[in-house]
Amino acid sequence: MEINILAFGIARDILGGSQIQMPLPEGSTVGELKAALCSKFPAFAQLASLSIALNTSYASDSDPIRPTDEVVIIPPVSGG
C-alpha cells in the first residue's frame, strides 16, 4: 500500500518537504512505519521522540495503518 505522510517542524526538514508518499506492506503498524522511516531517513533515529498521529489522534506502535488514514509525523516539541 502507498501511504501519504504529512510532516511538520524538524520532521519536515528531515524528509525534505511537508509531504511524502511511502510504500508499506498491507497491514503495517505504526511501529513498522517508524522503523521504515528510521531506515530510509536515519536522522529520525537521532530524535528524542517521534510520535505518529492517525486521523488526528496519537497512535501507539501496535496500531494498524490503513491506506486511507491521514498519517502525521509529530516531532519532539519544546517550549517555554
C-alpha positions in Angstrom: 0.0 0.0 0.0 1.1 3.6 -0.5 0.5 6.0 2.3 0.7 9.8 2.3 2.6 11.2 5.3 2.5 14.8 6.5 5.4 16.3 8.5 6.0 19.4 10.5 9.0 21.1 12.2 12.2 19.1 12.1 10.4 16.1 10.6 9.7 18.2 7.5 13.3 19.2 7.3 14.5 15.5 7.6 12.0 14.5 4.8 12.9 17.5 2.6 9.3 18.6 2.4 6.0 18.6 4.2 4.5 15.6 2.5 5.8 12.3 1.1 4.4 9.1 -0.3 5.8 5.9 1.3 5.1 2.3 0.3 4.4 -0.1 3.2 3.2 -3.7 3.2 -0.6 -4.2 3.8 -1.4 -4.4 7.5 1.7 -2.5 8.6 1.6 -0.9 12.1 2.8 2.4 13.3 5.8 0.8 14.8 6.7 -0.7 11.4 6.3 2.7 9.9 8.7 4.3 12.4 11.2 1.5 11.7 10.9 2.2 7.9 11.3 5.9 8.4 14.4 5.4 10.5 15.8 3.1 7.9 15.2 5.4 5.0 15.9 8.6 6.9 18.5 7.8 9.6 18.1 11.3 11.2 14.8 10.2 12.7 16.6 7.7 14.9 18.5 10.6 16.4 15.4 12.4 17.6 14.5 12.3 21.3 11.0 11.2 20.4 8.9 10.5 17.4 5.1 10.3 17.5 2.7 9.4 14.8 -0.9 10.5 14.6 -3.6 8.7 12.6 -6.6 10.7 11.7 -6.0 13.4 14.3 -5.3 11.1 17.2 -2.0 10.0 18.6 -1.3 6.4 17.7 0.5 3.6 19.5 3.2 1.4 17.8 0.7 -1.5 17.6 -2.0 0.4 15.8 -2.5 -0.7 12.2 -2.3 1.8 9.3 -5.0 1.7 6.6 -4.3 3.2 3.1 -7.0 5.9 3.7 -5.5 7.1 7.1 -4.2 10.6 7.5 -0.7 9.9 8.8 1.2 12.8 10.5 4.7 12.7 12.0 4.8 14.7 15.2 8.4 15.7 16.0 9.6 16.5 19.6 8.2 19.7 20.9 9.9 22.2 23.1 8.7 25.4 24.6 9.0 27.7 27.4 
